[in-house]
Amino acid sequence: MNRLLRVEEVAERLGIKVSTVRAWLFYGKLRKVKLGGAVSVPEDFLEEFIKGNTRYERPDDG
């Protein structure tokens, strides 16, 4: 079973503010599920988001 993460847990894992996670959820940048009035992010949705938003950092040339 895929674990459901609270907004606070997502923010902690990504090292960002809870308000940023809420904005991403509101605008659809990050997928969510709603159960009753609670909003959660399944772990696989978060992993998909991370893979799709990882930037390659070029090493310094010297």
MARBA-243134 format. One record per residue: y, z, x of N, C-alpha, C in turn. Coordinates in steps of 0.1 Angstrom, whole numbers, plus 5000, padded with zeros to 4 digits. Each point is the difference from the previous one (the first is absolute). Layout:
<atoms>
YZXYZXYZX...
</atoms>
This chain:
<atoms>
498850005008501250004992501250005009501049924996501249995007501050124997500450075010500950124998501449954996500550084990501449984995500950095008501149945005501050085008501250024992500550125001501350034994501149945008501249984994501149945006500450075013499950145000500350085011499049975012498749984997499049975010500349865006500449914992500349865005501250015010501050074996501250025009499650065013499250114999499550075012499349905009499049934995499249915008500949895007501049954993500849895005501250065008500250135000501150065007501449964995500149994986501249964994500450104989501149994994500550094989499349964987499850114992499449984987500849904991501350015002500949914992499849865003499649975013499749865004498749954993499050095000498849964994500249984985500850084994500349984985500749874998500949975008500749874999499149885001499150015010499049895002499149994988499650114994499249994988500849944989501250044998500849964989500249845001500349955012500349865002498749925002498950065000498749935001499649965014500750055010499649975014498750075004499750124994498850075002499350014986498749975000499350004987499650144996499950034987499750134995499150004988499550114996499350024988500750124993500049994986500650104992498950064992499950135000499050084992500850104992500149974987500950094992501449985005500750105005501449995005500050005015498850025006500050015015499849875007500749985011499949875008499350045012499049925003499250025013499849865007499650015012499849885008498550015006499149914995498750015006500049975015499250065008500049995014499849855004499249924993499849865004501349924998500850044990501349934997500950035012500050135005500950045011499549925013498750005002499549925012500449865000499949944988500449864998501549985003500850094995501550005003500250015015499450095006500250025015499649885008498949944997499649885007500949884998500649994987500949894997501450025005500350135005501450035004500150055014499049975009500050045014500649895008501050045008500749905008499450015014499949885007499650005014501250035008499950095009501050035010499749945013500949915005499749945013500350105011499150005010500250095012501249955007500750105007501149965009499549915011500949915004499649905011500250065014500450125001500150055013500850115001
</atoms>
